[in-house]
Amino acid sequence: MAISRAMQWWFGPLLFLVTVSGMEGFAYVMHRWVMHGPGWFLHESHHRVRTGRFELNDLYGVIFAVPSIILLLGGTQLGWWQGWAWVGAGIAGYGAIYFGFHDVIVHRRVSTGYLPKSRYMKRIVQAHRLHHAVGTKHGAVSFGFILASHPISLKQKLKRRETALRAATKRKDSFADW
């Protein structure tokens, strides 16, 4: 893909920003349907109390870094289209943002003393804590991270799910009496 010299100065950073933005959708899909699906065997450790410095869920960071590393290498050293390096950098950029928000601010795996003060930061933290209100692979809410629904709507969704689960359990119990 040939890009004129006049376009080059803005095309790479634009590709980087588009990739970072798109990664939120990718992260949502992976979290919702892979981590809370067939990948639960790794992600479950994240919904339990951590007993050491690391958890099995940390392997997802390694897994998601691989495409970034390959694209950066290909776009800078292997003669691939240079845009792939910007895409790889965008994936890495999202990973850094995610690490900062998720591991440092929300789960405090790195001590900084930072306390969220803005409405946005408080919303992100509360949405993720509501995600952890469910310790199983089913029934959780809020699978994205940089974008999150308002905590009130998440609490309502959790309450509806809890009510539906109780009703389903009650129906099963009543059939057991037959």
GUKENU-881528 format. One line per field, with one value per residue (C-alpha): residue in one letter; x, y, z. Coordinates in steps of 0.1 Angstrom, whole numbers. Layout:
# residues N
rest <- a; ...
X <- X; ...
Y <- Y; ...
Z <- Z; ...
# end
This chain:
# residues 178
rest <- m; a; i; s; r; a; m; q; w; w; f; g; p; l; l; f; l; v; t; v; s; g; m; e; g; f; a; y; v; m; h; r; w; v; m; h; g; p; g; w; f; l; h; e; s; h; h; r; v; r; t; g; r; f; e; l; n; d; l; y; g; v; i; f; a; v; p; s; i; i; l; l; l; g; g; t; q; l; g; w; w; q; g; w; a; w; v; g; a; g; i; a; g; y; g; a; i; y; f; g; f; h; d; v; i; v; h; r; r; v; s; t; g; y; l; p; k; s; r; y; m; k; r; i; v; q; a; h; r; l; h; h; a; v; g; t; k; h; g; a; v; s; f; g; f; i; l; a; s; h; p; i; s; l; k; q; k; l; k; r; r; e; t; a; l; r; a; a; t; k; r; k; d; s; f; a; d; w
X <- 0; 17; 11; 23; 50; 25; 2; 29; 33; -3; -12; 9; -3; -39; -35; -21; -51; -76; -59; -60; -97; -105; -87; -115; -140; -116; -110; -147; -152; -123; -133; -170; -169; -134; -123; -158; -161; -136; -107; -122; -96; -71; -94; -110; -79; -87; -121; -105; -83; -47; -24; 9; 23; 9; -22; -29; -49; -17; -9; -35; -12; 15; -8; -21; 14; 25; 6; 19; 55; 51; 35; 62; 90; 74; 67; 102; 126; 111; 102; 64; 42; 53; 17; 18; 44; 18; -9; 15; 23; -15; -20; 9; -5; -38; -20; -2; -34; -52; -23; -24; -62; -67; -37; -24; -56; -83; -66; -36; -11; 15; 12; 10; -13; -34; -71; -96; -112; -128; -163; -149; -122; -146; -171; -144; -133; -169; -179; -149; -157; -193; -178; -161; -193; -199; -173; -185; -180; -218; -238; -211; -215; -192; -167; -151; -126; -120; -157; -181; -219; -231; -228; -265; -275; -249; -263; -298; -286; -270; -301; -323; -298; -299; -337; -339; -314; -334; -366; -349; -335; -369; -386; -360; -366; -404; -400; -378; -408; -427
Y <- 0; 32; 64; 98; 115; 143; 117; 98; 122; 117; 83; 63; 81; 78; 41; 39; 57; 37; 5; 16; 24; -8; -28; -19; -38; -67; -68; -68; -97; -117; -110; -118; -148; -163; -155; -161; -191; -217; -196; -196; -221; -192; -163; -179; -171; -134; -139; -155; -140; -139; -159; -148; -121; -136; -155; -177; -149; -130; -154; -135; -105; -126; -142; -107; -93; -119; -103; -69; -81; -99; -68; -45; -68; -73; -36; -24; -53; -78; -56; -58; -27; -1; 4; -30; -15; 13; -14; -34; -2; 5; -30; -24; 10; -4; -31; -3; 16; -15; -24; 11; 11; -25; -37; -5; 16; -10; -40; -21; -47; -19; 5; 42; 58; 71; 75; 80; 114; 121; 108; 88; 71; 63; 49; 26; 13; 7; -10; -34; -41; -49; -73; -91; -92; -125; -152; -176; -176; -168; -138; -111; -76; -50; -68; -37; -17; 18; 22; 11; 14; 35; 16; 21; 2; -25; -30; -33; -59; -79; -77; -90; -118; -127; -127; -149; -173; -176; -182; -209; -226; -225; -241; -269; -274; -276; -303; -324; -328; -348
Z <- 0; -12; 8; -4; 16; 25; 41; 59; 88; 100; 87; 112; 143; 129; 124; 160; 174; 154; 166; 203; 199; 182; 208; 233; 211; 207; 245; 251; 228; 242; 278; 273; 250; 255; 290; 304; 280; 270; 284; 319; 331; 330; 338; 368; 388; 383; 400; 431; 458; 446; 468; 452; 429; 398; 386; 357; 341; 336; 307; 287; 287; 272; 247; 236; 234; 207; 178; 188; 189; 155; 138; 153; 141; 107; 101; 112; 105; 81; 52; 57; 52; 77; 88; 106; 130; 138; 144; 166; 185; 189; 204; 228; 236; 245; 266; 285; 291; 302; 326; 341; 346; 355; 373; 388; 395; 400; 415; 430; 420; 419; 448; 437; 463; 435; 443; 414; 417; 383; 375; 346; 367; 395; 370; 354; 388; 400; 368; 371; 408; 397; 372; 400; 421; 402; 409; 382; 344; 339; 350; 351; 337; 323; 300; 284; 303; 289; 282; 308; 314; 343; 376; 383; 351; 359; 394; 379; 354; 382; 403; 374; 368; 405; 405; 374; 389; 421; 401; 380; 412; 428; 397; 398; 435; 430; 403; 426; 449; 423
# end
